Amino acid sequence: MAGLTLATWNINSVRLRHPHIARWADEAQPDVICLQEIKCQPDQFPRKEFTAMGYPHVHVRGQKGMHGVAIASRLPIEELDDHKICPRGEARFQRVKIEGIEFQNFYIPAGGDEPDPETNPRFKHKLDFLDALEAYARKRSMEDADIVLVGDLNIAPREHDVWSHKQLLKVVSHTPVEVDALDRVLSAGDFIDVARALIPEPEKLYTWWSYRNRDWRKSNRGRRLDHIWVSPSLRGPALAGGPGAFEIWENTRDWEKPSDHAPVTLRLRV
């Protein structure tokens, strides 16, 4: 095929918001949709609704009430074994192969409110997850495989990935210890952060806006928490379309009862 459009979206309950996905997919026309925080078990996933959207192929890693990731595709999915990355065994990672490309879909722990692993077990869990992911990425980098890594990584790494670098340096998702851990993962896998390869700083890029902001557009206190990375072998196809091949669909944040995340798409020329 000449091209493949992939998407990543923390949907914050797929059973509640699959109508949003249908509305958005009708416009964006992605071939592969990677979802995070689906909040359901595999047998509860709305497969009929996705088939009706044009995505008959679905792969789900879910658990009761929270977390969970899923991939829906127009194209056949080859299931791959999952590496046990999450220290708590939560449904936060899956991998499949589509059109010869391995898709890795992640929902990294948010980490709670206090950026101290000694007093906050949730933050320690996040750092432990990132350590395990770094080791996995280093191991996989030796295989020279075509890999697309996507998901809600719950870290806005660069200065212009947040609305205020100075004010958020001690806020979970932008602390130096998290940024350093994510950079180690990027380096270990020799990945390309597609958003910043196509749209360099100082341009601001956000994919998440808090529910706490009543007028999110006016305040625009966003963070780039949702990412698309590719392995070196896919650098050409990922960047060939230029900045126009990468899009953050922030209009979805205006819809009734939206996710706090916007979907992100990339057109691969393969």
C-alpha positions, -999 to +999 in steps of 0.1 A: +000+000+000+012+035-007+004+049+027-009+040+062-025+064+086-021+055+123-037+071+153-032+072+190-059+083+215-064+080+252-102+077+250-109+075+287-135+048+284-142+032+251-177+021+260-186+056+269-169+073+239-170+050+210-195+074+193-168+100+195-144+076+178-169+069+151-175+107+145-138+114+144-128+084+123-153+093+097-133+125+091-098+114+099-100+080+081-071+063+100-062+028+090-051+018+125-064+033+158-044+027+190-064+034+221-055+037+258-074+038+290-102+018+275-115+009+310-130-025+301-123-062+299-117-078+264-153-093+263-168-058+271-151-041+242-177-027+216-165-048+187-198-046+168-196-008+168-160-008+156-169-033+128-197-009+118-171+019+117-150-001+093-125-016+118-133-054+119-099-063+133-095-057+170-068-066+196-076-059+232-056-060+265-081-050+292-089-053+328-118-046+351-126-009+356-093+007+347-063+010+324-064-012+292-052-007+257-067-017+223-059-016+186-086-014+159-076-018+123-091-019+088-063-043+080-056-078+094-038-079+127-012-105+136-010-109+174+024-109+190+034-120+225+035-093+251+066-087+270+059-083+308+069-047+311+044-034+338+058-042+373+022-047+386+010-067+357-016-041+346-030-040+311-008-012+299+010-027+268+003-046+237+020-053+204+007-065+171+019-066+135+000-049+107+013-048+071+047-060+083+050-032+109+051-039+146+028-016+166+036-011+203+008+006+222+015+019+257-004+035+286+023+045+310+012+051+346+003+087+354+023+087+387+000+105+411+005+140+424+037+139+444+069+134+424+087+115+451+092+077+448+099+074+485+065+088+496+044+081+465+041+045+454+023+055+422+053+077+412+077+048+420+056+025+399+059+050+370+097+051+372+099+014+376+078+010+344+101+033+325+131+014+337+116-018+324+107-002+292+142+011+287+156-024+291+131-038+266+137-010+241+175-016+242+170-054+237+146-048+207+168-022+191+193-050+182+167-066+160+164-038+135+127-043+133+101-019+118+085-006+150+059+021+157+056+030+194+026+050+203+005+058+233-002+080+263+033+081+278+021+105+305+052+126+301+056+160+283+094+159+277+104+192+260+102+228+272+076+237+246+055+205+252+039+223+282+022+256+287+048+267+313+081+250+316+091+268+348+058+263+365+056+226+357+091+215+366+079+201+399+046+188+385+042+151+377+045+146+339+072+172+334+097+167+362+134+162+353+135+127+366+106+116+344+119+135+313+153+118+319+138+084+321+118+089+289+148+102+271+167+070+281+139+049+266+140+070+234+178+066+232+178+029+241+155+021+213+171+046+189+136+059+183+126+090+165+101+113+182+081+120+151+062+151+164+094+170+172+113+157+141+086+172+119+076+202+141+107+214+160+106+237+190+098+264+199+064+257+184+041+246+211+024+211+208-002+199+232-024+167+232-040+170+267-059+197+285-072+192+321-109+189+328-103+215+355-101+243+330-136+255+323-126+272+291-097+250+279-091+269+247-089+303+265-065+290+292-047+266+268-028+250+296-019+219+277+008+192+277+021+168+250+015+135+267+006+114+236+034+103+214+043+086+181+078+072+178+093+051+151+124+029+147+153+041+125+141+019+096+108+038+095+123+073+097+119+079+060+083+068+057+074+087+089+089+120+079+083+119+041+050+136+043+064+166+062+046+185+090+012+181+072+014+143+077+012+147+115-019+161+131-034+167+166-072+167+164-078+192+192-113+199+179-125+167+196-118+184+230-148+207+223-173+179+220-198+170+247-182+149+275-149+146+257-118+127+266-092+151+281-068+139+254-070+146+216-063+120+190-030+122+171-024+109+136+005+102+114+005+093+077+033+068+069+045+065+033+052+028+031 
